[in-house]
Amino acid sequence: MPGLRTLARLARKYGTPLVVVDLNVLRRNYALFRRHLPRVQVYYAVKANPAPAIVRALYEAGASFDVASMPEFMIVYENIKHLPDAERQQFIWDKIVYANPIKDTRTLKALDPYKPLVTYDNLWEVAKIKRFAPHAGLMLRVKVPNTGSVVELSSKFGAPPAEAVDLIAAAHRAGLVVEGLCFHVGSQCTNSENYVQALHISAAIFEEAAQRGYRLKLLDIGGGFPAPYDATVPSFAALAGKIRAELDRLFPPEIEILAEPGRFLVATAATLVAEVIGKAVRDGRLCYYINDGVYSTFSGIVFDHCQYRIEAFKRGPRQICSVFGPTCDALDTVSLAEELPDLELGDLVFARNIGAYSTASATSFNGMPPATIVYYP
């Protein structure tokens, strides 16, 4: 990431709040994933950060894409619309998965001409897909353990493993083609056993499906790969080593393996620079007010259960402070226990590793505009 001098220079040029995205970090994270899991094709989870510049950089690096809405699909489509019809369709078949298991009928109608790969996890979805997107290929999403993940997803999505092959059979009876299975171990998963158990569950379903005459050829191991927010997060190399060993042991080479990293790729690629706009003492504690908060770039505090460390450009003795955002809502609390030096109005602070689920869920509450985004270098 750019150093403090560069961040300060960019803040002077563009104003604050400012999000600086380092596309080189994004590319390095992609290369790291591919190096440690060479068998796994990367389908970037666009929802983590749908900025067209980020999608474009990953497209150029060779990534595929996981989308969960038609607007996300169209962001990816912008990069391929110039291709000849046959190449464009091949890209959609091979490099885009619509990974939202529940889709409204309007979305399915819009998707059907593109003949995409979509996920499902229940009989009602089979009926909808048959009626409104009969040209789609299917992947069955299976419920797997989410123990210890920061954002648990198994309560909302995923078919019970015991029902999996019956749901595959139901799709085939409807005249649809089930290409494979997918699962998600929960976002920011630091428990490698979630992946191990999920792979064993998937292997058992593959075997049962084969015994009943259904050949599956894809396995999507989802997302959840943790970003290194701090030293407590296990190394990706160690996690990937366990996943790689289980994949090679349980799934023959002809089975295509997909993954949907979002946070892992983009979290560490962005830094926020904000400005102190107010200062007060409340109940004996020093409080700073900055011009970004939970309704904007710090939205991940609310929606992503993520806490970002606030650091100052200025050096000096530090004390425990509270940091609040700029709106008139008490929910707009960035931190109640941040160690910062004595700051004055106009001083700059920054937060690293803020590229995932931040600007993606930002709003303009109180009419306050979101942060400016610049791409570096």
C-alpha positions in Angstrom: 0.0 0.0 0.0 1.1 3.6 -0.5 3.0 5.2 2.4 1.8 7.9 4.7 3.4 10.7 2.6 1.6 9.4 -0.5 -1.7 9.1 1.3 -1.3 12.7 2.7 -0.5 14.0 -0.8 -3.5 12.2 -2.3 -5.8 13.6 0.5 -4.6 17.1 -0.3 -5.3 16.6 -4.0 -8.7 14.9 -3.7 -9.9 15.9 -0.3 -11.3 13.7 2.4 -12.8 11.2 3.1 -10.7 9.4 0.5 -10.4 5.7 -0.2 -7.2 4.7 -1.9 -7.3 1.4 -3.7 -3.9 -0.2 -4.6 -4.6 -2.4 -7.6 -1.1 -4.0 -7.3 -2.2 -5.4 -3.9 -5.3 -6.8 -5.5 -3.2 -8.5 -8.2 -0.8 -9.9 -5.6 -3.6 -11.3 -3.5 -5.0 -13.0 -6.7 -1.6 -14.4 -7.5 -1.2 -15.6 -3.9 -4.5 -17.5 -4.0 -3.6 -19.1 -7.3 -0.1 -20.1 -6.1 -1.4 -21.9 -3.0 -4.5 -23.4 -4.6 -3.4 -24.0 -8.2 -6.2 -26.4 -8.9 -8.9 -23.9 -7.9 -10.3 -21.4 -10.4 -10.9 -18.0 -8.7 -14.4 -16.6 -9.1 -14.2 -13.2 -7.5 -17.3 -12.5 -5.3 -18.3 -9.1 -6.8 -20.5 -8.2 -3.8 -17.3 -7.7 -1.7 -16.5 -4.6 -3.8 -18.3 -4.1 -7.1 -16.2 -1.2 -8.3 -15.8 -1.6 -12.1 -12.0 -0.8 -11.8 -11.6 -3.7 -9.4 -13.6 -6.1 -11.6 -11.6 -4.9 -14.6 -8.2 -5.5 -12.9 -9.2 -9.0 -11.9 -10.7 -9.8 -15.3 -7.3 -8.8 -16.9 -5.5 -11.0 -14.3 -7.6 -14.0 -15.4 -10.2 -14.2 -12.7 -13.8 -15.6 -13.1 -16.7 -14.0 -11.3 -19.4 -14.8 -8.7 -22.3 -12.5 -9.0 -25.5 -12.3 -6.9 -27.7 -9.8 -8.7 -28.3 -8.6 -12.3 -26.4 -5.3 -11.7 -23.4 -7.3 -10.6 -23.8 -9.5 -13.6 -23.8 -6.4 -15.9 -20.7 -5.0 -14.3 -18.8 -8.1 -15.3 -20.6 -8.2 -18.7 -19.2 -4.8 -19.5 -15.8 -6.3 -19.8 -16.9 -9.0 -22.4 -19.7 -7.3 -24.4 -17.2 -6.5 -27.2 -16.3 -10.2 -27.7 -17.9 -12.1 -30.6 -21.1 -13.9 -29.6 -19.5 -17.3 -29.3 -16.6 -16.1 -27.1 -18.9 -14.1 -25.0 -21.2 -17.0 -24.4 -18.2 -19.3 -23.6 -17.1 -16.7 -21.0 -20.5 -16.7 -19.4 -20.6 -20.5 -19.3 -17.1 -20.9 -18.0 -16.4 -17.8 -15.9 -19.6 -16.5 -14.3 -21.7 -18.1 -11.6 -24.9 -16.6 -10.3 -24.4 -17.7 -6.8 -27.5 -16.3 -5.0 -29.6 -19.4 -4.3 -32.9 -17.5 -4.2 -33.8 -15.5 -7.2 -36.9 -13.6 -8.1 -38.7 -14.4 -11.4 -37.7 -11.1 -13.0 -34.0 -11.9 -12.4 -34.4 -15.4 -13.8 -36.1 -14.0 -16.9 -33.3 -11.5 -17.4 -30.6 -14.2 -16.9 -32.1 -16.9 -19.2 -30.9 -15.5 -22.5 -27.3 -15.7 -21.2 -27.6 -19.4 -20.3 -25.7 -18.9 -17.0 -24.7 -21.3 -14.2 -26.9 -20.6 -11.2 -27.2 -22.0 -7.7 -30.3 -23.4 -5.9 -31.1 -25.2 -2.7 -34.8 -26.2 -2.6 -37.7 -27.5 -4.7 -39.4 -24.2 -5.1 -36.3 -22.8 -6.8 -36.2 -25.8 -9.1 -39.8 -24.9 -10.2 -38.9 -21.2 -10.7 -35.8 -22.0 -12.7 -37.6 -24.5 -14.9 -40.3 -22.0 -15.7 -38.3 -18.7 -16.1 -34.7 -19.8 -16.8 -34.8 -23.2 -18.4 -31.5 -22.7 -20.3 -29.5 -22.3 -17.0 -27.1 -24.8 -15.6 -27.5 -25.6 -11.9 -25.3 -26.1 -8.9 -26.8 -27.3 -5.7 -25.8 -25.4 -2.6 -25.3 -27.6 0.4 -25.5 -26.6 4.1 -22.1 -27.1 5.8 -20.7 -26.1 9.2 -20.0 -22.4 9.7 -18.5 -22.7 13.2 -16.3 -19.7 14.2 -16.9 -17.7 11.0 -17.5 -14.0 11.6 -20.6 -14.0 9.3 -22.6 -17.2 9.5 -24.5 -18.1 6.4 -25.8 -21.6 6.9 -29.0 -20.5 8.6 -30.1 -18.7 5.4 -28.9 -20.9 2.6 -28.0 -24.5 1.9 -29.9 -27.8 1.5 -29.4 -30.4 4.2 -26.8 -33.0 2.9 -29.3 -35.8 3.4 -31.7 -34.2 0.9 -29.0 -33.3 -1.6 -29.3 -36.1 -4.1 -33.1 -36.0 -4.0 -32.9 -32.3 -5.0 -30.5 -33.2 -7.8 -32.9 -35.9 -9.0 -35.8 -33.4 -8.8 -33.9 -30.9 -11.1 -33.2 -33.7 -13.6 -36.8 -34.7 -13.6 -37.7 -31.1 -14.5 -35.4 -31.3 -17.5 -32.6 -29.2 -15.9 -28.9 -30.1 -15.8 -27.1 -30.1 -12.4 -23.4 -29.5 -13.0 -22.2 -29.9 -9.4 -22.3 -28.8 -5.8 -21.4 -25.6 -3.9 -21.1 -24.7 -0.3 -20.0 -21.7 1.9 -18.3 -22.0 5.2 -19.2 -18.5 6.4 -17.4 -15.2 5.8 -13.9 -14.6 7.4 -13.6 -18.2 8.3 -10.5 -18.8 10.5 -11.6 -22.4 11.4 -10.0 -24.7 8.8 -12.1 -27.6 10.0 -15.2 -26.0 8.3 -13.5 -26.6 5.0 -12.4 -30.1 5.8 -15.9 -31.1 7.0 -17.5 -29.4 4.0 -15.3 -31.3 1.6 -16.1 -34.6 3.2 -19.8 -33.8 3.1 -19.5 -32.9 -0.6 -17.5 -36.1 -1.5 -20.1 -38.2 0.1 -22.8 -36.5 -2.0 -20.8 -36.9 -5.1 -20.6 -40.7 -4.4 -24.3 -41.1 -3.6 -25.2 -39.1 -6.7 -23.0 -41.3 -8.9 -24.6 -44.4 -7.4 -28.0 -43.1 -8.4 -26.8 -42.3 -11.9 -26.1 -38.5 -11.6 -22.6 -37.5 -12.7 -21.4 -34.2 -11.1 -18.4 -32.5 -12.6 -18.0 -29.2 -10.6 -17.3 -28.4 -6.9 -17.5 -24.8 -5.8 -15.9 -24.4 -2.4 -17.3 -21.0 -1.9 -15.7 -18.1 -0.1 -14.8 -17.4 3.5 -11.1 -17.2 3.0 -10.0 -14.8 5.7 -8.3 -11.5 5.2 -5.2 -10.8 7.4 -6.8 -8.0 9.4 -4.4 -8.7 12.3 -1.9 -11.3 13.6 -4.6 -13.5 15.0 -5.7 -14.6 11.5 -4.1 -17.9 10.4 -1.9 -17.7 7.3 -3.6 -18.4 4.0 -0.7 -20.8 3.1 -1.6 -23.0 6.1 -5.3 -23.0 5.3 -4.7 -23.6 1.6 -2.4 -26.5 2.4 -5.2 -28.3 4.3 -7.7 -27.6 1.5 -5.3 -28.7 -1.2 -4.6 -32.0 0.5 -8.3 -32.8 1.0 -9.2 -31.8 -2.6 -6.5 -34.1 -4.0 -7.5 -37.0 -1.7 -11.3 -36.8 -2.2 -11.8 -35.5 -5.7 -10.2 -36.9 -8.9 -8.5 -34.5 -11.3 -11.4 -34.5 -13.8 -13.6 -32.7 -11.2 -13.4 -28.9 -11.8 -12.9 -26.9 -8.5 -14.1 -23.4 -8.1 -13.9 -20.9 -5.3 -15.5 -17.5 -4.6 -13.0 -15.3 -2.7 -14.1 -11.8 -2.2 -12.8 -10.3 1.1 -9.5 -12.2 0.7 -8.8 -10.5 -2.6 -9.9 -7.0 -1.9 -9.8 -6.2 1.8 -6.1 -5.4 2.1 -6.1 -3.4 -1.2 -7.8 -0.2 0.2 -7.0 2.4 2.8 -9.4 5.1 4.0 -8.1 8.6 4.9 -10.4 10.8 7.0 -10.2 14.1 8.7 -10.9 15.2 12.3 -13.9 17.6 12.1 -14.7 17.8 15.8 -13.3 17.2 19.3 -15.0 16.9 22.7 -14.7 15.3 26.1 -17.7 13.1 27.1 -17.8 11.5 30.5 -14.1 12.1 31.0 -13.1 10.5 27.7 -11.6 12.4 24.7 -13.8 12.0 21.6 -13.0 12.7 18.0 -15.4 13.2 15.2 -14.3 12.4 11.7 -15.8 12.9 8.3 -16.5 9.3 7.5 -18.6 6.8 9.5 -20.7 3.7 9.6 -23.1 5.1 7.0 -20.3 5.3 4.6 -16.9 3.5 4.3 -17.1 2.2 7.9 -20.4 0.5 7.0 -18.6 -2.9 7.5 -18.8 -2.3 11.2 -22.6 -2.7 11.0 -23.0 -5.0 8.1 -19.9 -7.1 8.2 -19.2 -7.4 11.9 -15.7 -5.9 11.2 -13.7 -3.5 13.4 -11.1 -1.3 11.7 -8.2 0.1 13.6 -8.0 3.9 13.4 -4.5 5.3 13.1 -3.2 8.9 13.1 -0.6 10.5 10.8 0.6 12.5 13.8 2.9 10.9 16.3 2.9 11.4 20.1 1.7 9.9 23.4 -1.5 8.1 22.9 -4.6 7.7 25.0 -7.9 5.8 24.8 -10.4 7.8 22.8 -13.8 7.4 21.2 -14.2 8.0 17.4 -17.5 9.0 15.9 -18.7 9.5 12.4 -20.1 12.8 11.0 -23.9 12.1 11.1 -26.3 13.1 13.8 -27.1 9.4 14.6 -25.6 7.8 17.7 -25.3 4.5 15.8 -22.6 6.3 13.8 -19.9 5.1 16.2 -16.6 4.0 14.7 -14.8 3.0 17.9 -15.2 3.4 21.7 -11.7 2.4 22.5 -9.1 3.7 20.1 -5.5 4.6 21.0 -4.7 8.0 19.4 -2.4 10.9 20.1 -3.7 14.4 20.8 -5.3 15.5 17.5 -6.6 18.9 16.3 -9.2 19.9 13.8 -8.0 19.1 10.3 -5.6 16.4 11.3 -5.8 13.2 9.3 -6.4 9.6 10.4 -6.5 6.4 8.4 -7.8 2.9 8.4 -6.1 0.1 6.5 -7.6 -3.1 5.1 -11.0 -1.5 4.4 -11.5 -2.7 0.8 -14.2 -5.3 1.4 -17.9 -4.7 2.3 -17.2 -1.0 3.0 -17.8 1.2 0.0 -20.0 -1.6 -1.3 -22.7 -0.9 1.4 -22.1 2.8 1.9 -25.1 5.2 1.8 -25.5 9.0 1.8 -27.5 9.2 5.1 -28.0 12.8 6.3 -27.1 13.8 2.7 -23.4 13.2 3.3 -21.7 12.0 0.2 -19.6 8.8 0.2 -15.8 8.9 0.1 -14.0 9.7 -3.1 -12.2 6.6 -4.5 -8.9 6.8 -6.3 -6.9 3.9 -7.7 -3.2 3.7 -7.1 -0.6 3.6 -8.6 
